[in-house]
Amino acid sequence: MTLVESRRREAARVSAPGPILVLTGMKREAACVAGEGVVAICSGANVPRLRTELHRLKERRFSAVVSFGLAGGLDHSLRRGDVVIADAVISGHERHETHGRLSDAIAEGAAARGCRTIPGAVVGVDQPAMDRHAKKRLREQAQAAAVDMESHLAAEFARERRLPFAVVRAISDPAVRGLPPLAARALTPTGDVCKKTVARELIRAPRQIGGLVMAGLDSRAAFVSLGRCGPLLGPLLRLVLADL
């Protein structure tokens, strides 16, 4: 590390007005970004709960907001494990632009770590898009590359606080596949996977096991990508923010 880089890192550490707030859906996603200068909260796939958590943070100071984690693919060219670095978030009739310099820095860092990165819009929804038909409708309505349940709240929080924000989402279930119904019930409010619920749902509807196996393979590839680019967020974005 050069003297200039060392001083820039120290300046980023000292002058940043607050940590980076990272919104995720699962604890496992949050673990990928854990580190100094990062505060991660999990939705547990529950948008009202996440709104409540964000309201509790209204008095805290942050330097940026990032939506990070898995996403469903809407664009048929995207493969599992691809990382969408969003240029915009679509929520209903609203379009929220992401911060160009933050997004570019993340894309460069993720690519250097071996991730296939793709720019594009992400649509935020309050209910999961569980099947191919739901994904097709969202694609037609929003012209987005991917869908998740946290990015629109990240965009709203950042807009209200006038903070830069970015979206980093790894494709888990591609556009050609849906999720087994049990996936909508498997997450706990704190973002853990409830194994008892999974087992109970499989006993009740054993035909879901094929979809569960495929979902597991998809998410494994996505988590490899998240594990590569997640550790970059804290150090990399704080350097970029120091220059803004």
C-alpha positions in Angstrom: 0.0 0.0 0.0 1.4 3.4 -1.0 1.5 6.4 1.4 -1.2 8.1 -0.5 -3.5 5.0 -0.3 -2.8 4.7 3.4 -3.7 8.3 4.0 -6.9 8.0 2.0 -7.9 5.0 4.0 -7.3 6.9 7.2 -9.2 9.9 5.9 -12.1 7.6 5.0 -12.1 6.1 8.5 -12.0 9.4 10.3 -14.1 11.7 8.2 -17.0 9.4 7.3 -20.2 10.8 8.9 -21.4 7.3 9.8 -21.4 3.6 8.9 -22.7 2.2 5.7 -26.2 0.8 6.1 -26.7 -2.5 4.3 -30.2 -4.0 3.8 -30.4 -7.8 3.3 -33.1 -10.4 3.4 -31.2 -13.1 5.3 -28.6 -13.4 8.0 -26.3 -15.4 5.7 -26.3 -12.4 3.3 -25.5 -10.0 6.1 -22.6 -12.2 7.2 -21.0 -11.6 3.8 -20.7 -7.9 4.5 -19.9 -8.0 8.2 -17.0 -5.7 9.1 -15.9 -2.3 10.5 -18.0 0.6 9.3 -21.0 -1.6 8.2 -24.4 -2.0 9.8 -26.5 -4.7 8.3 -30.2 -5.4 9.0 -32.3 -8.3 7.7 -35.8 -8.2 6.4 -36.6 -11.9 6.9 -38.6 -11.4 3.6 -41.0 -9.2 5.6 -41.3 -5.7 4.1 -43.5 -4.2 6.9 -41.0 -5.4 9.5 -38.1 -3.9 7.6 -39.9 -0.6 7.3 -40.3 -0.6 11.1 -36.6 -1.4 11.6 -35.7 1.5 9.3 -38.0 3.8 11.2 -36.1 3.0 14.4 -32.9 4.0 12.7 -34.2 7.5 11.6 -32.0 9.3 14.2 -28.8 7.4 13.3 -26.2 8.8 10.9 -25.1 6.8 7.9 -22.8 7.6 5.0 -24.5 5.5 2.4 -27.1 2.8 1.9 -26.7 -0.5 0.0 -29.2 -3.2 -0.9 -27.3 -6.5 -0.9 -28.2 -10.1 -1.3 -30.0 -12.6 -3.5 -32.4 -11.7 -6.3 -34.7 -13.4 -8.7 -33.7 -13.1 -12.3 -36.1 -11.4 -14.7 -33.8 -11.1 -17.7 -33.4 -14.5 -19.4 -29.8 -13.8 -20.2 -28.8 -13.8 -16.5 -27.4 -17.0 -15.0 -27.3 -18.0 -11.4 -24.4 -16.3 -9.7 -24.4 -13.3 -11.9 -24.2 -10.0 -10.0 -26.5 -7.2 -10.9 -25.1 -3.8 -10.0 -28.3 -1.8 -10.4 -28.4 1.6 -12.2 -31.9 2.1 -10.9 -34.6 0.7 -8.6 -38.2 0.5 -9.8 -41.0 0.7 -7.2 -44.5 1.0 -8.6 -44.4 4.1 -10.9 -41.2 5.5 -9.2 -37.7 5.1 -10.5 -34.8 5.7 -8.1 -31.4 6.2 -9.7 -28.4 4.7 -7.9 -25.1 6.5 -7.3 -22.9 6.1 -10.3 -19.5 6.3 -8.6 -20.4 3.9 -5.9 -21.9 1.5 -8.4 -18.9 1.7 -10.7 -16.5 1.1 -7.9 -18.5 -2.0 -6.7 -18.7 -3.4 -10.3 -14.9 -3.0 -10.8 -14.1 -4.6 -7.4 -16.6 -7.5 -7.9 -15.2 -8.2 -11.5 -11.7 -8.2 -10.1 -12.8 -10.9 -7.6 -14.1 -13.1 -10.5 -17.8 -12.1 -10.5 -19.7 -11.6 -13.7 -21.3 -8.2 -13.2 -24.3 -6.8 -15.2 -25.8 -3.3 -15.0 -29.6 -3.0 -15.1 -32.6 -2.0 -13.2 -33.9 -3.9 -10.1 -37.6 -3.9 -9.2 -38.5 -3.9 -5.5 -41.6 -5.8 -4.4 -43.5 -6.3 -1.1 -44.3 -10.0 -1.9 -41.9 -12.6 -3.4 -42.1 -13.4 -7.1 -42.4 -17.1 -6.7 -43.0 -18.4 -10.2 -42.1 -17.8 -13.8 -45.4 -16.1 -14.6 -44.9 -13.5 -11.8 -41.4 -12.8 -13.1 -42.6 -12.4 -16.6 -45.2 -9.9 -15.5 -42.6 -7.9 -13.6 -40.3 -8.0 -16.5 -43.0 -6.6 -18.8 -44.1 -3.9 -16.4 -40.8 -2.7 -15.1 -38.3 -3.7 -17.8 -36.0 -4.7 -14.9 -33.2 -7.3 -14.8 -33.9 -8.7 -11.4 -36.3 -8.5 -8.4 -35.9 -8.5 -4.7 -37.7 -7.3 -1.5 -35.3 -4.8 0.0 -34.0 -2.5 -2.8 -37.1 -0.3 -2.9 -36.8 0.3 0.8 -33.1 1.1 0.5 -34.0 3.6 -2.2 -36.7 5.3 -0.2 -34.5 5.5 3.0 -31.6 6.9 1.0 -33.8 9.5 -0.8 -35.4 10.7 2.5 -31.9 11.0 4.1 -30.3 12.4 0.9 -27.7 9.6 1.0 -25.9 7.9 -1.9 -27.1 4.3 -2.4 -26.2 1.3 -4.4 -27.7 -2.2 -5.2 -25.6 -5.4 -5.3 -27.7 -8.5 -6.0 -26.6 -12.0 -7.0 -29.0 -14.0 -9.1 -30.3 -17.0 -7.3 -33.3 -18.3 -9.2 -33.0 -17.4 -12.9 -36.0 -16.2 -15.0 -36.7 -19.7 -16.3 -37.3 -21.1 -12.8 -39.6 -20.3 -9.9 -39.2 -21.2 -6.2 -41.0 -24.0 -4.3 -43.9 -22.7 -2.2 -42.1 -23.6 1.0 -39.5 -20.9 0.3 -42.1 -18.2 1.2 -42.5 -19.7 4.7 -39.0 -20.9 5.5 -37.4 -17.6 6.7 -37.8 -16.5 10.3 -38.4 -12.8 11.2 -34.6 -12.5 12.0 -33.5 -13.9 8.6 -32.7 -17.4 9.5 -33.9 -20.5 7.6 -36.3 -22.5 9.8 -35.4 -26.2 9.2 -38.5 -27.4 11.1 -40.7 -25.4 8.7 -38.9 -26.8 5.7 -39.2 -30.4 7.0 -42.9 -29.9 7.8 -43.6 -28.4 4.3 -41.8 -31.3 2.6 -43.9 -33.8 4.6 -47.0 -32.0 3.6 -46.1 -31.6 -0.1 -43.1 -33.9 -0.9 -43.2 -32.9 -4.6 -41.5 -29.7 -3.6 -38.2 -31.5 -3.0 -37.1 -31.2 -6.6 -37.6 -27.5 -6.6 -35.9 -27.3 -3.2 -32.8 -29.1 -4.5 -32.6 -26.8 -7.6 -33.1 -23.7 -5.4 -30.3 -24.9 -3.2 -27.9 -25.2 -6.2 -29.0 -21.8 -7.4 -28.4 -20.1 -4.1 -25.1 -21.8 -3.6 -23.8 -20.2 -6.8 -25.2 -16.9 -5.8 -23.6 -17.0 -2.3 -20.2 -17.7 -3.9 -20.6 -14.4 -5.7 -21.8 -12.6 -2.6 -18.9 -14.0 -0.6 -16.5 -12.6 -3.1 -17.9 -9.1 -3.4 -19.4 -8.6 0.1 -16.1 -8.0 1.9 -15.4 -5.2 -0.5 -18.3 -3.0 0.5 -17.1 -1.5 3.7 -13.5 -0.6 2.8 -14.2 0.2 -0.9 -17.2 2.4 -0.4 -15.6 4.3 2.4 -12.7 5.2 0.2 -15.1 6.4 -2.5 -17.2 8.3 -0.1 -14.1 10.1 1.2 -13.7 11.6 -2.2 -17.3 12.7 -2.7 
